[in-house]
Amino acid sequence: MSNSVSQPAAATAGKTQQKQGFGKLAPVMLAFFVMGFVDLVGTATNYVKGEFSLSNGTANLFTTMVFFWFLILSVPTGVLMNRIGRRRTVLYSILVTLVAMALPIIAYTLCTGGVRLTLIVLSFAFLGIGNTFMQVSLNPLLTVFVKGDRLASTLTTGQFVKAFASLFAPYIAAWGFEHLHHMWWILFVIYLAVGIISYIWLGLDKIQEPAPDNGTTTIGKCFKLLFSDHIVLLCFLGIVAHVGVDVGINAQAPRILMEHTGIALATATSATMVYFIARMIGCFTGSFALQKINNKMGLRICGVIMTVSAICFAIFTVTPSNPPIWLFWVAVALIGFGNSNVFSLFLAHGLEYRADRQNEVSGLMLMGLIGGAIFPPLMGAAADAIGQFGAVLVMAVGCLYVLVMGFGYRFMDHRRHATVSAVKEQQEAAR
């Protein structure tokens, strides 16, 4: 009799915990939407390029202003997060992001000429700083709610939410440009309001975080881990490739379409929209598919799709006259879909591989977002030198890396189990 009573009670308690967990996870997911603000740099770059008559290479330096900070601040943010906690670090990141949203509003309402351009550049810098704090702290914050094999799919769910912000940005900018007297920057106003809501909601949320990483976390120890552990390094390079392709094609795709078809900018920006729609579909699909297939197969599928996309882009750009425009749209859709889950797969592998040093690993992995500062300038310079085919060649390097790692995943998986076992042995010996 007592068992019959206790079991329903336990079940009710379990449901209550799940509801509480979902309630706490909701503001975290809204923070993922704020994380997606970083992708508006691709949309903004194309409008600023036209306004100030900038070259491809110069315009793509704006993405460097955003993603360069991941190289400098990712590891220090991991150290800071180990001291003040993941949630507080996310809150600080949102505050910095709000500053980034406010500066263009000031620039276009109060300033002109060089002062306006300076404020926009500063905005991109603050956007990069805030996004560095957020990426390093928000992704491992999810490990409070989910662990093990479901981590990759949950991270992909976060990326799915993030993709909405990426998708809405070009739509909002195009609408403002056409209907509000070229006010494409209205997107900063809207995103500023969303960011304020996110900060307040997460600030009111109470999350019990795990204990800090084992031992004393220092910048030196973080870099030692990166260069002494091949698996951590391979995952880091995977994120470099993912973000490089993501940001590079986001900025370059409309230019590829304009130069080979003569389509106007307002229409060409639809390439960015198609990319993010495909990416959002890929994230949504991955949030379910990655629960059914292993990470090895997931990475292989992503690598194959991305490589096929690079081939389609190459054929489109080398066709001398009247290139098949459908091939361009297929390439954009494939690269968006294929690249959508790469970040989650590499990050989840790194976090699970060294679960004893997750804060450090998160800082190191997110330093890989420096790929967003490396690929676009190289793609822009290559496009200026030999045409858009050069930009495609640079992008193809990242696609091929994902493909090679997908088929070399067995080595990584073997090393992961070996290291996890070694950590458990050390913990047992310490007891």
N, C-alpha and C positions, 0 to 999 in steps of 0.2 A: 504493500500500500504506500509506504513511504517513498519507494522508487517511482511509483506512478505519479506522485506529486512533484518530486524533485526534478524529473526529466522535463516536464512542461516548463517548470520554473527556469531551468537552465536554458531551455530553448528560447524563452522570452527574454532572458538576460542577454543571450547571444544576439537576438534581433535588435535589442536596445543598443548594444554596443555597435552593431553595424550601422544603425541609424545615426548614432553619435559620430561614428567614424565618417559617414558620408557628409554630415553637417560640417565637420571640421575640414573635410577635403574640398568642399565647394569654394571657399575663399582661396585655397591653394590653387585650384584650377583657374580661378579668375586671374590670379597672378601669372599663370601661364599665358593668358590672353595679353597681359601687359608685356610679358616677355616678347611677344610677337611684334611689338612696336618697332623693334630693331630692323625688321624687314622693310619698313617704309623708306629706308635709305635708298633702296633701288628705285622706287617710284619718284622720290624727291630729287634724286640725282638727275633724272631725265628732264624734269622741269627746270631745275637750276641750270643744267647744261645749256638748254635753249635760251634761257633768260640772259645768261652772261656769256654766251657764245664760246663755250669751252670745248676743248678737244676730247676725244674718247679717253685718252690716258689721263688727262687732268681731271675730268669728271669722275673717273673711277677711283681717284685718290680720296674721294669723299668716303667711300667704303673703308678705305684704309684708316681714316680718322675714327671710324666706329670700331673696327675690329682689331686695331693695333693694341688697344688697351687690354685685350685678352692675354697678350704676350707678357705684359708688364704686371698686371694686377691679379690674374687668376690664382696663382700660387699664394701670394700674400692674402688674398681673400679667403682661401682655404684655411690658412693659419688663423686669421681673424675669426672665422666661423667656428673654429675649434674652441675659441675663448668666449665668444658672446652668444653662440647658438645660431642655428640655421634660420629660424623664424625672424629673429631680430635683424639678421643680415639681409633677408629678403625685404624687410620693411625699409631699411636704409636704401636698398637698391631702387625701390619704388620712388622714394623721395628724389633721388638723383634723376630718375627718368622723368619726373614731373618738371624738373628744371629744364630738361632737354625739350620737353613739349612746349614750355612757355617761351623759350627764346625765339623761335621762328614767328610766333604770334607778335612779339614785340618788334621783330625785324620788319614784318610786313605792315604793321600798323603805325609805326613811329619812325622808321628809318628807310633810307634809299642807298643805291650804289654800293660802294665798297663796305660801308658799315653794315648794310643788310647781309652781304655775303659773309662778312666776318662773324656775325651772329649765327648764321646758318651753320658755318663750320664749327663754331663753339657748341651749337646744339648737337651736332653729330658726335662731337667728342664726349659730351655729357651722356648722350645716348649709349655710347660704347662703354663708358665707365659704369653706368647704372646697370646695363645688361650683363656686364662681367660679374658684378656682385650677385645679380639675380640668377644667372645660369649656374654659377658655382654653388649657390646655396639652395635654390629651389628644387633642382633635380634630386639631390640626396634627401631633401625634406620628405619626398614621397616614400622613402624607405621606412618612415615612421608608420605608414599605412599599409604597405605591401612589401613582401620580401620574396626571395627565391625566384622560381621560373616565371612568376607573374610580373616581375619588375619591368622587363622589357616591354610588355604589352601596356602596362600602366604608364610608363614613360612615353610610349607612343600615343596614349590617350591625351597626355599633357601636350604633346606636339600637335595633336589634332585640334585642341582648343587654341593653341598658339597660332595655328594656320588660319583661323578665322580672322585674327588681327592682320595677318599678312595678306589675306584675300581682300578684306574690306578696304585696305589703304588705297590701292589703285582705283577702285570704284569711287570712293569718296573724293579723291583728288580729281579724277576726270569729271565728276559731277560738278564740283566746285569750279573747275576751270571753264566749263561750258555754260553753266547757269548762274554763276555768281561773279561775273566779270573777272575771270582768270584767278579766282581765289582757290587755287588747288590746295593751299595751305590750311584750308578749313579742317582738314583731317587732324592737324595738331590740336585744334580746339576741342574736337570730339574726343580724341584720345586722352587729352588732359583731364577731361571730366571723368572718363572711365578709370584713369589712374588714381584719381582722388577717391573714388568709390572703393577701388581695390585696397588702397592703403587703410582706409577706415575699417573695412570688413576684416581684413587679416589682422589688424591691430586689436580688434575685439575678440579674435579667436585665440583659444588657449590650447597649445599643443605640447604634450609631454615628449620631449626629445630624448634620444639615447645619450649615453655618456660620451664625452669627447674621445677622440682617437687615443689608442694606447701610447703611453710615453709622452714626451714633450715634442710637440710639432714645431718644426722650424722650416724656413725656406730651403736651407741646405739639405735637410733630410728629404724634402719633397723632390728636389731635383736629383738627388742620389737615387731615389726610387725610380724616377723616370729613366735614367740612363743605365741603371743596374739590372732592371727587369725588362726583358725583351717583350713580354706580353703587354705590359703597361705602355711601352713605347709604340708597339704596333697599333694598339687601340687609339693612342694619341694621334698617330699619323692618319688613322682612319677618319677621325673627326676633322682633321685638317682637310682631308680630301672632300668629305661631305660638305662642310661649310664653304669651302672654296668653290665647289660646283654650284651650290645653292645660291650664294650671293653673286657669283660671277654671271651665271645665266640669267638671274633675275634682272641684273643691270644691262646685260648685253643683248638679250633676246629681242627687245623692241628695235634695237639698232640693226641687228641682222635682218629683220623683216623690212625696215625702212630702206636700207641700202640696196636690197635685192629685189624690191617690188615697187619702191617709190611711195609707199603708204605714208600718210601723215602721222605725226607723233600721237595725236589723240586716239587714233585707231590702233596704232602699233602697241600702245600700252596694254591693249587687250591680251598681248602675249604674256605679260606678267600675271594677268588675271587667270588665264588658262593654266599657267604653271602652278599657281597656288590652289586652284580648284583641283587639279590632278594630285597635288601634294596632300591636300586635305582628304581626298578620297583614299589615297594611299595610307595615310595615318589612320583613318577610320577602319579600313580593311585590316591593317596591321594590328590594331588593338584587339581584334578577334583572331586573326590568323596566327599570330605569334603565341597564342595559347594552345594552338593545335599542332604547330610544327616547331622543330628545334631551331635555335639561333643560327646554326650552321646552314641549314637549308634556306632560312630567311635571307641571310647575307648573300648566298649564291644567287637567289632569285633577283635581289636588288642589283647585284653586279652585272648580271646578264642584261637586264632591262636598261640600265644606264649606258652600257656599252653599245647596245643597239641604237639608243638615242643619239649617241655621239656620231655613229655612222650615218644616221639620217641627217643630222646637222651638216656633216662634212659633204655629203652628196648635194644638199641644197645650196651650200655656199660655193661649190666649185662648178655648178651648172652655169654655163656662160650666159644664157639668155632665157627668160621666161621659166625660171625654176618652178617645179611643181609645188604650189603653196601648201597643198595638203600635207606634203612631206615635212614642212616646217612645223605645222600644228601637231602632227604625230610625234615629232621629235620633242617638242615642248611638253606634251602630255606625258610621254614616256620618262623624260628626265625628272619631271615633278613627281610622278608616281614611284619611280624606282628609287629616288633619293630620299623619299619621305621617312623611311624606317631605319636608315643607315646610322643616324645619330644615336637612336635608342639602343640599337644592337651593340654598338661599340661601347657606349657608356655603361649599359647594364652589365656587359661582360667585365669591364674594368672594375665597377663597384662590387660585383659579386666575387670577382677573382681575388681582390684584397679587401675583404669585408672588415678586417681589423684596422684598416687605415682609409676609411671611406672619405673623410673630409679632405685628406691629402690627395687621394686619387681624383676626387671631384675637381679640385683645383687644377691638377695636371691635365685631366681630360678636357676641361673647359678652356685651358690655355690653347687647345687645338683649334678654337674658333679664330685664331690668328689666320687661319686659312682664308677667312673673309677679307683679310687685309693683303694677302699674298696673291691670290688668283685674279681678282678683278683688275689690278694694275697691269699684271702680266698679260691678261686677255686684252685689255685696252691697248697696250703697247704693241702687241702682236697684230691687232686689228689695224692699227695705224701704219704698221710696217708692211704687211703682206695681205691685208684685207681680213674679212671676218673669218675666213678659213683658219687664220692664225689663232684667233680667239678660240675656235672650236678645238684646235690641237691642244691648247693649254687645258681646256676643260676635260679633254679625253684622258689626260694623265690621271686626274682624280677618279674618273670612271673605271679605268683599268686597275687602279689600286684596289678599289672595292671588289672588283671581279677576282683579282689574284688572292686577296685575303679570304674571300668566300670559299675558294677551293683549297686554301691552305689552312682552313679553320680547324682541322683535326689536330694539328700541332698545337694550336692555341688551347684547344679544349683539354688536351693531355696535360699541358703545363698548368692549366687552371686547377685541375683536380689534384695534381701533385702539390701545388702551393697551398691549397686549402687544407689538405691533409697535414702538411708540415705545420701550419698555424695551429691546428687542433692539437697536434702532438705537443707543441710548445706550451699551450694553455694547460693541458693536462699535467705536464711536467711541473709547471709553476704551482699547481694546486698541491 
